[in-house]
Amino acid sequence: MMNTNAQDLLAKQAKAQTDFYWFSRYMFYQRKHFKWMHNWHHEEICRKLEAVYRGEITRLIINMPPRYSKTELVIVNFIAWCMGKTPDSEFIYTSYSADLAHNYNAQARDLIKTEAYQELFPDTQIATDKDAKGHWGTTNGGVAYSAGVGGTMTGYGAGKMREEFGGAILIDDPHKASEARSKKRRQNIQEWFSETLKSRLNDPKRTPMILIMQRLHEDDLTGYLLSGGDDDEWEHLLLPAIQADGTALWPDKHDITKLKAMQEANPYMFAGQYQQTPTPGEGGEFKVDKLEIVDALPATAKKSCRGWDLGATANDGDPTAGVKIWDGGDGYYYVEDVERGQWDSSTVRSTIKLTAQLDGKLTAIRLPQDPGQAGKDQAKSYTRLLAGYNVAILPVSGDKITRAEPFAAQVNAGNVRLIKGDWNKAYIDELKLFPLGANDDQVDGSADAFNHLFDFENQDDAPPAPIPIVTNYW
Protein backbone atom coordinates (compact mmCIF):
# COMPACT_ATOMS: atom_id res chain seq x y z
CA MET A 1 0.00 0.00 0.00
CA MET A 2 1.29 3.45 -0.91
CA ASN A 3 2.20 5.56 2.14
CA THR A 4 0.60 8.92 2.86
CA ASN A 5 3.62 10.98 1.81
CA ALA A 6 3.80 9.25 -1.57
CA GLN A 7 0.07 9.72 -2.11
CA ASP A 8 0.36 13.39 -1.20
CA LEU A 9 3.22 13.89 -3.66
CA LEU A 10 1.31 12.20 -6.48
CA ALA A 11 -1.69 14.39 -5.75
CA LYS A 12 0.47 17.53 -5.90
CA GLN A 13 2.08 16.43 -9.15
CA ALA A 14 -1.30 15.77 -10.71
CA LYS A 15 -2.65 19.14 -9.52
CA ALA A 16 0.41 21.00 -10.81
CA GLN A 17 0.04 19.35 -14.23
CA THR A 18 -3.59 20.39 -14.69
CA ASP A 19 -3.99 23.68 -12.77
CA PHE A 20 -1.60 26.49 -13.61
CA TYR A 21 -3.01 28.83 -10.96
CA TRP A 22 -2.60 26.19 -8.27
CA PHE A 23 0.99 25.69 -9.41
CA SER A 24 1.68 29.45 -9.29
CA ARG A 25 0.29 29.89 -5.78
CA TYR A 26 1.99 26.77 -4.48
CA MET A 27 5.39 27.76 -5.84
CA PHE A 28 4.96 31.33 -4.58
CA TYR A 29 4.45 30.02 -1.06
CA GLN A 30 7.41 27.66 -1.35
CA ARG A 31 9.72 30.48 -2.47
CA LYS A 32 8.39 33.43 -0.44
CA HIS A 33 7.04 31.60 2.62
CA PHE A 34 3.79 33.56 2.70
CA LYS A 35 0.53 33.15 0.85
CA TRP A 36 -0.30 34.63 -2.53
CA MET A 37 -2.74 37.57 -2.22
CA HIS A 38 -5.54 35.96 -4.20
CA ASN A 39 -7.78 37.92 -6.57
CA TRP A 40 -10.12 36.78 -9.32
CA HIS A 41 -8.12 38.43 -12.13
CA HIS A 42 -5.15 36.16 -11.38
CA GLU A 43 -7.29 33.11 -12.01
CA GLU A 44 -8.70 34.62 -15.20
CA ILE A 45 -5.19 35.20 -16.54
CA CYS A 46 -4.21 31.63 -15.69
CA ARG A 47 -7.23 30.21 -17.51
CA LYS A 48 -6.22 32.12 -20.63
CA LEU A 49 -2.66 30.85 -20.37
CA GLU A 50 -3.88 27.28 -20.00
CA ALA A 51 -5.88 27.79 -23.20
CA VAL A 52 -2.67 28.99 -24.89
CA TYR A 53 -0.90 25.83 -23.77
CA ARG A 54 -3.71 23.66 -25.12
CA GLY A 55 -3.49 25.40 -28.50
CA GLU A 56 -6.94 27.01 -28.21
CA ILE A 57 -5.46 30.54 -28.30
CA THR A 58 -2.42 31.37 -30.44
CA ARG A 59 -2.49 35.17 -30.18
CA LEU A 60 -3.24 36.72 -26.77
CA ILE A 61 -3.13 40.34 -25.53
CA ILE A 62 -3.56 41.07 -21.82
CA ASN A 63 -3.89 44.71 -20.74
CA MET A 64 -3.80 45.40 -17.01
CA PRO A 65 -2.41 47.89 -14.48
CA PRO A 66 1.24 47.85 -13.42
CA ARG A 67 2.26 45.74 -10.43
CA TYR A 68 -0.86 43.56 -10.58
CA SER A 69 1.16 40.29 -10.87
CA LYS A 70 1.45 40.17 -14.64
CA THR A 71 5.15 39.34 -14.97
CA GLU A 72 5.13 36.83 -12.11
CA LEU A 73 2.32 34.88 -13.78
CA VAL A 74 2.87 35.32 -17.51
CA ILE A 75 6.64 35.14 -17.55
CA VAL A 76 8.23 33.51 -14.49
CA ASN A 77 5.56 30.95 -13.66
CA PHE A 78 4.27 30.23 -17.16
CA ILE A 79 7.72 29.47 -18.58
CA ALA A 80 8.50 27.20 -15.61
CA TRP A 81 5.12 25.44 -15.77
CA CYS A 82 5.38 24.80 -19.51
CA MET A 83 8.94 23.51 -19.13
CA GLY A 84 7.66 21.11 -16.48
CA LYS A 85 4.94 19.77 -18.76
CA THR A 86 6.93 19.98 -22.00
CA PRO A 87 10.65 20.17 -21.20
CA ASP A 88 11.79 20.71 -24.80
CA SER A 89 9.80 23.95 -25.22
CA GLU A 90 11.52 26.92 -26.85
CA PHE A 91 10.69 30.41 -25.54
CA ILE A 92 11.65 33.92 -26.55
CA TYR A 93 10.89 36.55 -23.93
CA THR A 94 11.31 40.26 -24.60
CA SER A 95 10.68 43.51 -22.74
CA TYR A 96 11.59 47.18 -23.22
CA SER A 97 14.61 46.66 -20.93
CA ALA A 98 17.05 43.87 -21.76
CA ASP A 99 18.26 43.80 -18.15
CA LEU A 100 14.74 43.34 -16.83
CA ALA A 101 14.07 40.62 -19.39
CA HIS A 102 17.24 38.77 -18.39
CA ASN A 103 16.33 39.11 -14.71
CA TYR A 104 12.85 37.61 -15.03
CA ASN A 105 14.09 34.92 -17.38
CA ALA A 106 16.66 33.96 -14.74
CA GLN A 107 13.90 33.86 -12.12
CA ALA A 108 12.06 31.25 -14.19
CA ARG A 109 15.27 29.20 -14.38
CA ASP A 110 15.88 29.53 -10.63
CA LEU A 111 12.30 28.46 -9.90
CA ILE A 112 12.92 25.24 -11.84
CA LYS A 113 16.01 24.57 -9.73
CA THR A 114 14.10 24.68 -6.43
CA GLU A 115 13.48 21.50 -4.49
CA ALA A 116 9.73 22.15 -4.44
CA TYR A 117 9.59 22.39 -8.25
CA GLN A 118 11.74 19.29 -8.69
CA GLU A 119 9.25 17.33 -6.58
CA LEU A 120 6.47 18.37 -8.96
CA PHE A 121 8.39 18.00 -12.23
CA PRO A 122 11.39 15.70 -11.62
CA ASP A 123 12.00 15.13 -15.34
CA THR A 124 12.85 18.78 -16.02
CA GLN A 125 16.48 19.70 -15.34
CA ILE A 126 18.54 22.78 -16.20
CA ALA A 127 21.42 22.10 -18.61
CA THR A 128 24.43 23.77 -17.02
CA ASP A 129 26.30 24.00 -20.32
CA LYS A 130 23.50 26.21 -21.71
CA ASP A 131 23.16 28.52 -18.72
CA ALA A 132 24.24 32.06 -19.62
CA LYS A 133 22.91 35.59 -19.22
CA GLY A 134 19.68 35.83 -21.15
CA HIS A 135 19.81 32.20 -22.27
CA TRP A 136 19.31 28.92 -20.47
CA GLY A 137 18.13 25.48 -21.47
CA THR A 138 16.97 22.11 -20.20
CA THR A 139 18.59 18.72 -20.58
CA ASN A 140 15.65 17.84 -22.88
CA GLY A 141 16.58 20.52 -25.40
CA GLY A 142 14.31 23.26 -24.11
CA VAL A 143 15.45 26.88 -24.44
CA ALA A 144 14.46 30.19 -22.83
CA TYR A 145 16.04 33.21 -24.51
CA SER A 146 15.51 36.82 -23.38
CA ALA A 147 16.27 40.11 -25.12
CA GLY A 148 15.35 43.78 -25.10
CA VAL A 149 12.77 45.07 -27.55
CA GLY A 150 14.51 46.11 -30.75
CA GLY A 151 17.41 43.72 -30.25
CA THR A 152 18.68 41.07 -32.62
CA MET A 153 17.67 37.42 -32.20
CA THR A 154 19.75 35.67 -34.84
CA GLY A 155 19.97 31.95 -34.20
CA TYR A 156 17.00 31.71 -31.84
CA GLY A 157 13.46 30.60 -32.51
CA ALA A 158 10.30 29.92 -30.51
CA GLY A 159 8.02 26.89 -30.65
CA LYS A 160 8.14 23.58 -32.50
CA MET A 161 6.79 22.33 -35.82
CA ARG A 162 4.16 20.08 -34.26
CA GLU A 163 0.55 20.00 -33.08
CA GLU A 164 1.21 20.03 -29.34
CA PHE A 165 2.70 22.94 -27.40
CA GLY A 166 6.37 23.59 -28.04
CA GLY A 167 7.05 27.07 -26.68
CA ALA A 168 5.98 30.67 -27.29
CA ILE A 169 7.00 34.28 -27.80
CA LEU A 170 6.27 36.40 -24.71
CA ILE A 171 6.27 40.22 -24.89
CA ASP A 172 6.09 42.05 -21.58
CA ASP A 173 5.69 45.87 -21.60
CA PRO A 174 7.43 46.61 -24.92
CA HIS A 175 7.28 50.38 -24.40
CA LYS A 176 9.27 52.38 -21.90
CA ALA A 177 6.84 54.81 -20.28
CA SER A 178 9.05 57.84 -20.87
CA GLU A 179 9.31 57.04 -24.60
CA ALA A 180 5.76 55.95 -25.41
CA ARG A 181 4.70 59.38 -26.67
CA SER A 182 7.45 59.37 -29.28
CA LYS A 183 5.87 58.52 -32.65
CA LYS A 184 9.22 57.42 -34.07
CA ARG A 185 9.88 55.10 -31.13
CA ARG A 186 6.41 53.55 -31.39
CA GLN A 187 6.85 52.97 -35.10
CA ASN A 188 10.26 51.40 -34.52
CA ILE A 189 8.71 48.91 -32.09
CA GLN A 190 5.85 48.13 -34.47
CA GLU A 191 8.29 47.49 -37.34
CA TRP A 192 10.56 45.38 -35.14
CA PHE A 193 7.59 43.27 -34.08
CA SER A 194 6.42 42.67 -37.65
CA GLU A 195 9.79 42.30 -39.36
CA THR A 196 12.04 40.75 -36.70
CA LEU A 197 10.16 39.18 -33.82
CA LYS A 198 7.51 37.37 -35.87
CA SER A 199 10.24 35.82 -38.03
CA ARG A 200 11.40 33.93 -34.93
CA LEU A 201 8.24 31.77 -34.89
CA ASN A 202 9.28 28.23 -35.79
CA ASP A 203 5.67 27.42 -36.67
CA PRO A 204 3.98 30.72 -37.70
CA LYS A 205 0.48 29.24 -37.45
CA ARG A 206 0.66 27.24 -34.23
CA THR A 207 3.41 28.83 -32.11
CA PRO A 208 1.62 31.24 -29.76
CA MET A 209 2.47 34.86 -29.08
CA ILE A 210 1.46 36.61 -25.84
CA LEU A 211 1.60 40.37 -25.35
CA ILE A 212 1.02 41.66 -21.82
CA MET A 213 1.30 45.35 -21.05
CA GLN A 214 -0.12 48.47 -19.49
CA ARG A 215 -1.46 50.89 -22.10
CA LEU A 216 0.66 54.00 -22.62
CA HIS A 217 -0.62 55.47 -25.87
CA GLU A 218 -3.51 54.92 -28.26
CA ASP A 219 -0.98 53.80 -30.90
CA ASP A 220 1.19 51.59 -28.71
CA LEU A 221 1.79 47.97 -29.70
CA THR A 222 -1.60 46.87 -28.35
CA GLY A 223 -3.35 49.64 -30.29
CA TYR A 224 -1.40 48.77 -33.43
CA LEU A 225 -2.33 45.08 -33.25
CA LEU A 226 -5.98 45.54 -32.31
CA SER A 227 -6.49 48.13 -35.07
CA GLY A 228 -5.37 45.66 -37.75
CA GLY A 229 -1.71 46.62 -38.03
CA ASP A 230 -0.93 42.91 -37.99
CA ASP A 231 -2.59 40.17 -40.05
CA ASP A 232 -3.40 37.94 -37.07
CA GLU A 233 -6.56 37.78 -34.97
CA TRP A 234 -5.84 38.54 -31.31
CA GLU A 235 -7.73 37.38 -28.23
CA HIS A 236 -7.99 40.38 -25.89
CA LEU A 237 -8.22 40.20 -22.09
CA LEU A 238 -8.90 43.70 -20.76
CA LEU A 239 -8.51 44.29 -17.02
CA PRO A 240 -9.09 47.94 -16.04
CA ALA A 241 -8.40 49.00 -12.45
CA ILE A 242 -11.94 50.38 -12.14
CA GLN A 243 -14.38 47.84 -13.52
CA ALA A 244 -17.46 48.64 -15.60
CA ASP A 245 -19.67 48.30 -12.51
CA GLY A 246 -17.58 50.88 -10.64
CA THR A 247 -15.78 48.40 -8.37
CA ALA A 248 -12.04 48.00 -7.93
CA LEU A 249 -10.29 45.25 -9.91
CA TRP A 250 -8.12 44.31 -6.92
CA PRO A 251 -9.46 45.95 -3.73
CA ASP A 252 -6.66 44.57 -1.57
CA LYS A 253 -4.16 46.35 -3.82
CA HIS A 254 -6.05 49.58 -4.52
CA ASP A 255 -9.54 50.15 -3.14
CA ILE A 256 -11.97 52.32 -5.08
CA THR A 257 -11.26 55.40 -2.93
CA LYS A 258 -7.55 55.17 -3.68
CA LEU A 259 -8.19 54.58 -7.38
CA LYS A 260 -10.46 57.63 -7.60
CA ALA A 261 -7.79 59.75 -5.92
CA MET A 262 -5.18 58.50 -8.39
CA GLN A 263 -7.52 59.23 -11.29
CA GLU A 264 -8.18 62.73 -10.01
CA ALA A 265 -4.47 63.43 -9.54
CA ASN A 266 -3.44 62.43 -13.06
CA PRO A 267 -6.30 61.56 -15.42
CA TYR A 268 -4.07 61.14 -18.49
CA MET A 269 -1.78 58.61 -16.84
CA PHE A 270 -4.64 56.82 -15.13
CA ALA A 271 -6.66 56.43 -18.35
CA GLY A 272 -3.84 54.54 -20.00
CA GLN A 273 -1.85 52.72 -17.35
CA TYR A 274 -4.75 51.84 -15.06
CA GLN A 275 -7.90 51.88 -17.21
CA GLN A 276 -6.21 50.61 -20.40
CA THR A 277 -8.02 53.24 -22.48
CA PRO A 278 -5.33 55.79 -23.39
CA THR A 279 -6.50 59.10 -24.78
CA PRO A 280 -4.58 61.80 -26.60
CA GLY A 281 -3.12 64.60 -24.47
CA GLU A 282 -5.69 67.37 -24.81
CA GLY A 283 -4.53 69.77 -22.17
CA GLY A 284 -5.64 69.93 -18.59
CA GLU A 285 -2.57 68.12 -17.24
CA PHE A 286 -2.57 70.58 -14.35
CA LYS A 287 -5.69 71.19 -12.26
CA VAL A 288 -4.81 74.77 -11.42
CA ASP A 289 -7.88 75.20 -9.22
CA LYS A 290 -6.01 73.04 -6.69
CA LEU A 291 -3.24 75.65 -6.38
CA GLU A 292 -3.34 77.86 -3.28
CA ILE A 293 -1.66 81.25 -3.06
CA VAL A 294 -0.09 82.04 0.31
CA ASP A 295 1.86 85.00 1.70
CA ALA A 296 5.06 83.33 2.85
CA LEU A 297 7.05 80.13 3.19
CA PRO A 298 6.49 78.10 6.34
CA ALA A 299 9.20 78.02 9.00
CA THR A 300 9.60 74.30 8.25
CA ALA A 301 10.84 74.90 4.68
CA LYS A 302 14.06 72.91 4.39
CA LYS A 303 15.50 72.82 0.85
CA SER A 304 14.98 74.45 -2.53
CA CYS A 305 15.94 74.18 -6.19
CA ARG A 306 15.63 76.57 -9.12
CA GLY A 307 15.12 74.89 -12.46
CA TRP A 308 15.90 76.80 -15.64
CA ASP A 309 14.48 76.39 -19.12
CA LEU A 310 16.68 78.32 -21.54
CA GLY A 311 15.82 80.54 -24.47
CA ALA A 312 18.44 82.56 -26.28
CA THR A 313 16.69 85.08 -28.55
CA ALA A 314 15.80 88.59 -27.44
CA ASN A 315 12.23 89.79 -28.11
CA ASP A 316 11.31 86.62 -30.02
CA GLY A 317 11.09 82.85 -29.67
CA ASP A 318 10.73 80.97 -26.40
CA PRO A 319 11.28 82.79 -23.12
CA THR A 320 13.85 81.78 -20.54
CA ALA A 321 12.34 80.85 -17.19
CA GLY A 322 13.79 79.96 -13.82
CA VAL A 323 11.37 78.47 -11.28
CA LYS A 324 12.29 78.14 -7.61
CA ILE A 325 10.53 75.39 -5.63
CA TRP A 326 10.79 74.51 -1.95
CA ASP A 327 10.06 71.39 0.03
CA GLY A 328 7.99 73.00 2.76
CA GLY A 329 8.63 70.26 5.27
CA ASP A 330 4.92 70.33 6.06
CA GLY A 331 3.62 68.07 3.31
CA TYR A 332 3.38 70.89 0.75
CA TYR A 333 5.66 72.14 -2.01
CA TYR A 334 6.03 75.87 -2.55
CA VAL A 335 6.76 77.72 -5.79
CA GLU A 336 8.45 80.83 -4.39
CA ASP A 337 9.55 82.75 -7.46
CA VAL A 338 9.72 82.79 -11.26
CA GLU A 339 12.33 84.74 -13.22
CA ARG A 340 11.25 84.97 -16.85
CA GLY A 341 11.96 86.95 -19.99
CA GLN A 342 12.85 86.89 -23.68
CA TRP A 343 16.55 87.63 -23.42
CA ASP A 344 19.62 87.19 -25.61
CA SER A 345 22.22 84.65 -24.55
CA SER A 346 24.38 87.20 -22.73
CA THR A 347 21.43 88.44 -20.67
CA VAL A 348 20.37 84.87 -19.93
CA ARG A 349 23.80 84.16 -18.45
CA SER A 350 23.94 87.33 -16.39
CA THR A 351 20.39 86.78 -15.11
CA ILE A 352 21.15 83.21 -14.04
CA LYS A 353 24.30 84.38 -12.21
CA LEU A 354 22.50 87.27 -10.46
CA THR A 355 19.56 85.03 -9.50
CA ALA A 356 21.95 82.47 -8.04
CA GLN A 357 23.52 85.20 -5.91
CA LEU A 358 20.09 86.30 -4.67
CA ASP A 359 18.92 82.74 -3.98
CA GLY A 360 22.08 81.89 -2.06
CA LYS A 361 24.33 78.87 -2.15
CA LEU A 362 21.88 76.61 -0.32
CA THR A 363 19.52 76.63 -3.30
CA ALA A 364 20.32 73.95 -5.88
CA ILE A 365 20.40 74.99 -9.53
CA ARG A 366 19.22 72.70 -12.33
CA LEU A 367 20.11 73.53 -15.94
CA PRO A 368 19.39 71.49 -19.09
CA GLN A 369 22.22 70.27 -21.30
CA ASP A 370 21.63 70.26 -25.04
CA PRO A 371 22.79 67.21 -27.01
CA GLY A 372 26.09 67.12 -28.86
CA GLN A 373 29.38 68.92 -28.38
CA ALA A 374 27.75 72.35 -28.26
CA GLY A 375 25.76 71.23 -25.24
CA LYS A 376 28.89 69.94 -23.52
CA ASP A 377 30.70 73.22 -24.17
CA GLN A 378 27.72 75.19 -22.83
CA ALA A 379 27.65 73.00 -19.71
CA LYS A 380 31.35 73.68 -19.03
CA SER A 381 30.73 77.41 -19.49
CA TYR A 382 27.86 77.46 -16.99
CA THR A 383 29.85 75.32 -14.54
CA ARG A 384 32.57 77.99 -14.55
CA LEU A 385 30.00 80.80 -14.33
CA LEU A 386 28.34 79.23 -11.29
CA ALA A 387 31.47 78.00 -9.53
CA GLY A 388 30.80 77.58 -5.82
CA TYR A 389 27.08 76.92 -6.25
CA ASN A 390 25.22 73.61 -6.05
CA VAL A 391 24.60 73.27 -9.78
CA ALA A 392 23.58 70.27 -11.88
CA ILE A 393 23.65 70.44 -15.68
CA LEU A 394 22.01 67.33 -17.06
CA PRO A 395 20.66 66.13 -20.42
CA VAL A 396 16.89 66.23 -20.66
CA SER A 397 15.27 62.79 -20.99
CA GLY A 398 11.72 61.90 -21.94
CA ASP A 399 9.01 64.05 -23.46
CA LYS A 400 7.66 67.18 -21.76
CA ILE A 401 4.45 65.61 -20.48
CA THR A 402 6.23 62.65 -18.91
CA ARG A 403 8.80 64.91 -17.25
CA ALA A 404 6.02 67.10 -15.86
CA GLU A 405 3.93 64.24 -14.47
CA PRO A 406 5.50 64.03 -10.97
CA PHE A 407 5.00 67.76 -10.40
CA ALA A 408 1.53 67.71 -12.01
CA ALA A 409 0.53 64.87 -9.68
CA GLN A 410 1.38 67.00 -6.65
CA VAL A 411 -0.45 70.02 -8.07
CA ASN A 412 -3.51 67.93 -8.81
CA ALA A 413 -3.49 66.46 -5.32
CA GLY A 414 -3.55 69.96 -3.80
CA ASN A 415 -0.02 69.68 -2.47
CA VAL A 416 1.51 72.71 -4.26
CA ARG A 417 1.24 76.32 -3.08
CA LEU A 418 2.38 79.56 -4.72
CA ILE A 419 3.98 82.42 -2.82
CA LYS A 420 2.07 85.59 -3.72
CA GLY A 421 3.80 87.56 -6.48
CA ASP A 422 3.20 89.42 -9.73
CA TRP A 423 4.30 86.30 -11.62
CA ASN A 424 1.38 84.20 -10.33
CA LYS A 425 -1.13 84.85 -13.13
CA ALA A 426 1.23 84.10 -16.04
CA TYR A 427 2.42 80.98 -14.26
CA ILE A 428 -1.09 79.68 -13.61
CA ASP A 429 -2.19 80.48 -17.17
CA GLU A 430 0.69 78.47 -18.63
CA LEU A 431 -0.01 75.46 -16.41
CA LYS A 432 -3.69 75.63 -17.30
CA LEU A 433 -3.02 75.37 -21.06
CA PHE A 434 -0.18 72.84 -20.96
CA PRO A 435 0.64 71.02 -23.23
CA LEU A 436 -1.36 72.94 -25.85
CA GLY A 437 -0.31 76.46 -24.88
CA ALA A 438 2.06 78.65 -26.86
CA ASN A 439 4.78 78.36 -24.18
CA ASP A 440 5.91 75.70 -21.74
CA ASP A 441 9.10 77.23 -20.32
CA GLN A 442 7.66 77.65 -16.82
CA VAL A 443 6.32 74.09 -16.83
CA ASP A 444 9.72 72.75 -17.93
CA GLY A 445 11.53 74.78 -15.28
CA SER A 446 9.08 73.60 -12.61
CA ALA A 447 9.35 69.97 -13.65
CA ASP A 448 13.15 69.99 -13.65
CA ALA A 449 13.32 71.82 -10.30
CA PHE A 450 10.84 69.43 -8.68
CA ASN A 451 12.42 66.28 -10.10
CA HIS A 452 15.91 67.41 -9.13
CA LEU A 453 14.86 68.61 -5.69
CA PHE A 454 13.59 65.15 -4.83
CA ASP A 455 16.01 63.20 -7.03
CA PHE A 456 12.85 61.75 -8.54
CA GLU A 457 14.67 59.72 -11.21
CA ASN A 458 16.62 57.80 -8.56
CA GLN A 459 13.79 57.62 -6.03
CA ASP A 460 16.24 58.13 -3.13
CA ASP A 461 14.44 61.12 -1.67
CA ALA A 462 11.18 61.20 -3.58
CA PRO A 463 8.10 62.65 -1.90
CA PRO A 464 5.20 60.32 -1.15
CA ALA A 465 3.39 60.60 -4.47
CA PRO A 466 -0.41 60.57 -4.64
CA ILE A 467 -0.07 58.41 -7.75
CA PRO A 468 2.62 55.99 -8.88
CA ILE A 469 4.44 57.11 -12.04
CA VAL A 470 5.28 53.60 -13.05
CA THR A 471 8.00 52.26 -15.54
CA ASN A 472 8.43 49.21 -13.60
CA TYR A 473 6.93 45.84 -13.37
CA TRP A 474 5.30 43.11 -11.00
Secondary structure, DSSP 4 states (H G I P E B T S, - for coil): ---HHHHHHHHHHHHHHH-HHHHHHHHHHHHHSS-----HHHHHHHHHHHHHHTTS-SEEEEE--TTSSHHIIIIIIHHHHHHHH-TT-EEEEEES-HHHHHHHHHHHHHHHHSHHHHHH-TT--EEEEEEETTEEEETTS-EEEEEETT---TT--BS-SSSS--EEEEEE--S-GGGTT-HHHHHHHHHHIIIIIGGGBSSTTTS-EEEEE----TTSHHHHHHTTSSSS--EEEE--SB-TTS-BSSTTTS-HHHHHHHHHH-HHHIIIIITS------S--S-GGG-EEESS--TT--EEEEEEE----TTSSSPEEEEEEEE-SSS-EEEEEEEEE---HHHHHHHHHHHHHHH-TTEEEEEEE-SHHHHHHHHHHHHHHTTTS-EEEEE--S-HHHHHHHHHHHHHTT-EEEE--TTHHHHHHHHHHTTTSS--HHHHHHHHHHHHHTTTTTTSS----SS-------
